[in-house]
Structure formats: C-alpha cells, structure tokens
Amino acid sequence: MRNLSFAGALTLLFASSSLYVRAADIDFGPYCGPEAKEALTLKAAPDSITGKVGFAVASLTFPYGVALKNGTEEAAKKYFPHMELQVGDGRNDPSVQSAVVDNFIVQGVKVLIINAVEKDALAPAVKRAVKAGIKVIEIDRTVSTPVLTTIKANDIDLGLNAGKHLVEVLGGKGNVVELQGSASASPTIDRHKGFMQAIADSPGIKVLASEHADYDQAKGLQVMEDLLQRFPKGQITALFTHADIMTFGAIQAIKAAGRQDEIKIFSIDGQQAAFDAISKGQMESTTVYPVVAPMDVFAAAKALAGESMPEFIKLESPTVTKENLKQFNGTTY
C-alpha cells in the first residue's frame, strides 16, 4: 500500500464518503429505476451539505403521509448530518398547508419539499416561496406553477396499468364502480384519466358510477355501502379504487353485504396490507405508487449543493398481482 500524507488520507476519506452516497448500492428501493437513480446522483460530499429544508406534507392522517415523513426524516439523518430538516403537517387543508409554506419562508429555508394537498390552491404559496429564492421540489402531487423538479410515479400510468389489468381479468366485459380520491388532487384527476384510457377500447366494460371517497377509509366504507344499495346483487362485477386506504373501507362494506365472491377489486398504492389482501384472495391487484423517500432528500441535497436535475424524475409503478407478489412483498409501507 502506498504511503499517504495526513492531508492525502483526509482527501481520500472525503472522496470515499462522497462516493458512498453516490454509489450504486444506495437503497432507493425497487421503484427507483436506473434513470431516476442517475438523476438523483449526488456529486458533493454528504458532510458538505448544509442548509434548512422545509417539508410540507399534505396530511399525517394518511398512511402514505406518515410513511413519507418517516422515510424523509430517516434519510436526512442517515446521509446528511448537517441538513436542517423541518416538517410541517398540512392537515389535508390547503389553507393550513399554505400557512406551513409561508412559515418556512419566514424561517429562511433554502429548499422546500412539498406534497401538496391541492394543485391549484397551493400554487400561490409555492409562487411566494420561489419569489423568496427558495428551490421547490414537488413530490407525490403536483402544483400548478413551475418548480425546480418533480419526483413521483406518473399517475396517468397508474390508472392505465390498473385499468389494463382490470380489462384483462374481466375479459373485456363487466360493470365497474370507481372510488376516486379528493376531487381537486392531481393524483385523482390523472388516475381517473388513465383508467378511462385503459377501458376506452373495451366497450363491454361499463362504469356504473364514479364517486369521490377522498382517500379516506371511513368514507370508502360509506360510499361503497351506498353503491351496493344502488346496484343490488349481480349488478357490480368489479371495483376500481384510487387508493388502498379507500379499498380497505370498501372491502368492509362488500364483506358485510356478503358480496365478496361477486366483486373483483383493483386498487392503487401498494401498501403492505394490500399485498396481504391479494395473498388472501381479497383483491386482484394493487398498482404501486412509491413513497418518495429517500429520493426527496437526495433531491434536496442536490438543490442545496447547486447541482442540476431534470424537471421530472419518474418512479416505477408496477401492478402487483398474486403471480408476482413474491417479488414485491416487504418493499413498501
């Protein structure tokens, strides 16, 4: 081994630390493909990343929001000891989340990560952040104003993938009811659009009703109960929902009505509980919507370091069925 001066050894150690964060074995999870991983590659050393980062999460009442918060905090602590991460809960209320963003502006954050409650309602607050010189990274949901980068799966693809599997399982024929998420949320709009594209060439698939259940389990239960009353036994072939959390409520209603053998269920999100339901035969599939962590933290680190990123960093959204469940089991929240 060649001799190194003390300064040389420090240089090598510093470089090794940087390479560690940029290495191919960093665990971004199975839903971050090669292109996304390359886009998130950090050139700077982790110890050099300093500055305040504000994370405005849509709501901590949703399992997805909790998983986002936990994953983001864990990644920041693990990789970037000098990053100052602050988290604010939007409580699923645009006015509350706008106030969270304004508070971050006052606190002087350098980077804002936002998981927006609603795309249009949050645009003014995000514009104020951008005007204040803050670099904005949107994850999970989009905002109706330009930002530095967006990291998420494509929600149209999610609806499309889920819809294609529904058409395949039903053989192109059947009556479907749809549980949509919150009316003004970008995932709701795009997941519905993708689903309608998927069934467009299957005239034998009829959508009997499409109702909003606001990404809420209790409302999923209530709306499904109403749909089961509107469409008696034998009239519903399948249920398509925009999120597993609503699906779980709908399953309660379907079981209570004794119609679980009649209605095939297709969902979106990819929670572990949904994987378990697929294993038990309670659901046909769930199309995975990945938790955007630690990807959001690496994007924030790159923003703090002044490194460039593409405008959109796309994550993978596979449809998980009984056939490929083993491949994805244990990879989500």
C-alpha positions in Angstrom: 0.0 0.0 0.0 1.4 3.4 -1.0 2.2 5.9 1.7 -0.2 8.8 2.1 0.3 12.1 3.8 -2.2 13.1 6.5 -3.8 15.6 4.1 -3.9 12.9 1.4 -5.6 10.5 3.7 -8.2 13.1 4.5 -8.8 13.8 0.9 -9.2 10.1 0.1 -11.6 9.7 3.1 -13.6 12.7 1.9 -13.8 11.3 -1.6 -14.8 7.9 -0.3 -17.6 9.4 1.7 -18.8 11.2 -1.4 -18.7 8.0 -3.5 -20.6 6.2 -0.8 -23.6 8.5 -1.2 -23.4 8.3 -4.9 -22.7 4.5 -5.2 -25.0 2.1 -7.0 -25.8 0.3 -3.7 -27.6 3.2 -2.1 -31.1 1.9 -1.4 -33.6 4.0 -3.2 -35.9 1.0 -3.3 -37.2 -1.2 -6.2 -39.3 1.6 -7.7 -36.5 4.0 -8.5 -35.2 2.8 -11.9 -31.7 3.5 -13.4 -32.7 6.8 -15.0 -34.2 8.2 -11.8 -31.3 7.0 -9.7 -28.8 8.7 -12.1 -30.8 11.9 -11.9 -30.5 11.8 -8.1 -26.8 11.0 -8.1 -25.1 13.5 -5.7 -21.6 14.8 -6.7 -21.0 16.7 -3.5 -19.8 15.0 -0.3 -22.6 14.5 2.3 -20.8 16.4 5.0 -20.7 19.4 2.8 -24.5 19.6 2.5 -25.8 22.3 4.9 -28.9 24.4 5.0 -32.5 24.4 6.1 -35.0 22.2 4.2 -38.8 22.6 4.8 -41.0 19.6 4.1 -44.7 20.4 3.7 -46.5 17.1 3.9 -50.2 17.0 2.8 -51.5 15.2 5.8 -50.3 12.9 8.6 -53.7 11.3 8.9 -53.0 9.2 5.8 -50.6 6.2 6.0 -48.9 7.5 2.9 -48.2 10.8 4.5 -46.8 9.2 7.7 -44.6 6.9 5.5 -43.3 10.0 3.6 -42.5 11.9 6.8 -40.7 8.9 8.5 -38.8 8.0 5.4 -37.7 11.6 4.7 -36.6 12.2 8.3 -34.7 8.9 8.5 -32.9 9.5 5.2 -31.9 13.1 6.2 -30.5 11.8 9.5 -28.7 8.9 7.9 -27.0 10.6 5.0 -26.8 14.3 5.7 -25.9 15.2 9.3 -25.7 18.9 8.6 -29.0 19.3 6.7 -31.6 21.0 8.9 -34.9 19.3 8.1 -38.2 20.8 9.3 -41.6 19.1 8.7 -45.0 20.8 8.6 -48.4 19.0 8.5 -50.9 20.4 6.0 -53.7 18.5 7.7 -55.3 17.9 4.3 -56.3 21.6 4.3 -55.0 23.9 1.5 -55.1 27.0 3.8 -53.2 25.2 6.6 -50.6 23.9 4.2 -50.2 27.4 2.6 -49.6 28.7 6.1 -46.9 26.0 6.6 -45.2 27.1 3.4 -45.3 30.8 4.5 -43.8 29.9 7.8 -41.0 28.1 6.1 -40.4 31.2 4.0 -40.1 33.3 7.2 -37.7 30.7 8.7 -35.4 31.1 5.8 -35.4 27.6 4.4 -33.3 27.2 1.2 -35.3 24.2 -0.2 -39.0 23.4 0.0 -40.2 19.8 -0.5 -44.0 19.9 -1.0 -46.5 17.1 -1.0 -49.4 19.4 -2.0 -53.0 19.0 -0.7 -54.4 20.5 -3.9 -52.6 21.5 -7.1 -54.3 24.9 -7.7 -54.9 26.0 -4.1 -51.2 25.6 -3.2 -49.9 27.4 -6.3 -49.9 31.0 -4.7 -47.9 29.8 -1.6 -45.4 28.0 -3.8 -45.0 31.1 -6.0 -44.2 33.1 -2.9 -41.6 30.6 -1.9 -40.0 30.7 -5.4 -40.1 34.5 -5.3 -38.2 34.4 -2.0 -35.4 32.4 -3.7 -36.4 29.0 -2.4 -35.8 26.0 -4.5 -39.0 23.9 -4.7 -39.2 20.1 -5.1 -42.7 18.7 -5.5 -43.3 15.0 -4.7 -46.3 12.7 -4.9 -48.6 15.5 -6.1 -48.1 18.4 -8.5 -48.7 22.2 -8.1 -50.0 24.5 -10.8 -46.8 26.5 -11.1 -43.2 25.8 -12.2 -40.9 24.2 -9.7 -37.3 23.0 -9.7 -38.2 19.3 -10.1 -41.0 16.8 -9.6 -40.4 13.3 -8.3 -43.2 10.8 -8.5 -44.7 8.0 -10.4 -46.9 9.1 -13.4 -50.5 9.0 -12.1 -51.9 8.5 -15.6 -49.7 5.4 -15.9 -51.0 4.2 -12.6 -54.6 4.4 -13.7 -53.7 3.0 -17.1 -51.8 0.0 -15.6 -54.6 -0.8 -13.1 -57.2 -0.4 -15.8 -55.4 -2.7 -18.2 -55.2 -5.4 -15.6 -58.9 -5.0 -14.8 -59.8 -5.4 -18.5 -57.6 -8.5 -18.7 -59.1 -10.2 -15.6 -62.7 -9.4 -16.7 -62.1 -10.5 -20.2 -63.2 -7.1 -21.6 -66.8 -7.4 -20.1 -68.3 -6.2 -16.8 -69.9 -3.5 -14.8 -67.4 -1.4 -12.7 -67.8 1.1 -9.9 -65.0 3.6 -9.2 -63.9 5.2 -6.0 -62.0 8.3 -6.7 -59.8 10.3 -4.3 -60.1 14.0 -3.5 -61.7 15.9 -6.3 -59.0 18.6 -6.7 -55.9 16.5 -6.1 -53.7 15.9 -9.1 -53.4 12.1 -8.5 -57.2 11.8 -8.6 -57.5 13.6 -11.8 -54.8 11.7 -13.5 -55.6 8.2 -12.2 -59.1 8.6 -13.4 -57.9 9.8 -16.8 -55.5 6.8 -17.1 -58.2 4.4 -16.1 -60.6 5.7 -18.7 -57.9 5.4 -21.4 -57.4 1.8 -20.4 -61.0 0.8 -20.8 -61.7 3.0 -23.9 -61.2 0.1 -26.3 -63.3 -2.3 -24.3 -67.0 -1.4 -25.0 -68.0 -4.3 -22.8 -66.7 -2.5 -19.8 -69.3 -0.2 -18.3 -68.7 2.3 -15.5 -71.9 2.3 -13.5 -70.8 5.0 -11.1 -67.7 7.0 -10.1 -67.8 8.6 -6.6 -65.2 10.5 -4.5 -64.1 9.0 -1.2 -61.3 11.5 -0.5 -58.6 9.0 0.2 -60.3 8.1 3.5 -61.1 4.6 4.8 -64.3 5.6 6.6 -65.6 7.4 3.5 -64.6 4.4 1.3 -66.8 2.3 3.5 -69.7 4.7 3.4 -69.6 5.3 -0.4 -69.3 1.6 -1.1 -72.3 0.9 1.1 -74.3 3.4 -0.9 -73.1 1.9 -4.2 -74.1 -1.6 -3.0 -77.6 -0.4 -2.3 -77.9 1.4 -5.6 -76.7 -1.6 -7.5 -78.1 -4.8 -6.0 -76.5 -8.3 -6.1 -75.4 -9.3 -9.5 -75.0 -5.8 -11.0 -71.4 -5.0 -10.0 -68.6 -7.0 -11.5 -65.6 -5.0 -10.3 -64.5 -2.2 -8.1 -61.6 0.1 -9.0 -60.3 2.5 -6.4 -57.6 5.2 -6.5 -56.0 4.2 -3.1 -55.7 1.2 -0.9 -56.9 3.1 2.1 -60.3 3.5 0.4 -60.2 0.0 -0.8 -60.0 -1.3 2.8 -63.1 0.5 3.7 -64.9 -0.8 0.6 -63.9 -4.3 1.4 -65.6 -4.0 4.8 -68.8 -2.9 3.1 -68.6 -5.7 0.5 -68.0 -8.4 3.2 -70.9 -7.1 5.3 -73.1 -7.3 2.3 -71.9 -10.9 1.6 -70.9 -9.9 -2.0 -67.1 -10.7 -1.8 -67.4 -13.6 -4.3 -69.3 -11.3 -6.8 -67.0 -8.2 -6.9 -63.3 -8.3 -8.1 -61.2 -5.5 -6.6 -58.5 -3.5 -8.3 -56.6 -0.8 -6.4 -53.7 1.7 -6.4 -50.9 2.4 -3.8 -49.2 -0.8 -3.0 -49.4 -0.8 0.8 -48.2 -4.0 2.5 -51.8 -4.5 3.8 -52.9 -4.6 0.2 -50.2 -7.2 -0.6 -51.6 -9.2 2.2 -55.2 -8.9 0.9 -54.0 -10.1 -2.5 -52.3 -13.1 -0.9 -55.6 -13.9 0.8 -57.6 -13.5 -2.4 -59.5 -10.4 -1.2 -58.1 -8.2 -4.0 -57.0 -8.9 -7.6 -54.2 -6.3 -7.7 -52.8 -3.0 -6.5 -50.6 -0.8 -8.7 -47.7 0.6 -6.7 -47.4 4.3 -6.0 -44.0 4.5 -4.4 -43.2 6.5 -1.3 -40.9 9.3 -2.5 -38.2 8.8 0.2 -35.2 8.9 0.3 -35.4 10.3 -3.2 -36.8 13.6 -1.9 -33.9 14.0 0.5 -31.3 13.4 -2.2 -33.0 15.9 -4.4 -32.9 18.5 -1.6 -29.2 17.8 -1.1 -28.5 18.3 -4.8 -30.5 21.6 -4.7 -28.5 22.8 -1.6 -25.3 21.9 -3.5 -26.4 23.8 -6.6 -26.5 20.6 -8.7 -28.9 20.4 -11.7 -31.8 17.9 -12.0 -34.3 17.1 -14.7 -37.7 18.8 -14.4 -39.4 15.4 -13.9 -37.9 12.3 -12.2 -40.2 9.4 -12.9 -40.6 6.5 -10.5 -41.8 3.0 -11.4 -45.4 1.9 -10.9 -45.8 -1.9 -11.3 -49.1 -3.7 -10.9 -48.8 -6.3 -8.2 -50.9 -9.5 -8.5 -50.8 -12.9 -6.9 -48.5 -14.0 -9.7 -45.7 -11.5 -8.9 -46.5 -10.8 -5.3 -43.3 -12.5 -4.0 -41.1 -10.1 -5.9 -42.6 -7.0 -4.2 -43.6 -8.3 -0.7 -41.9 -6.3 2.0 -40.8 -3.4 -0.2 -43.4 -0.9 0.9 -45.1 0.6 3.9 
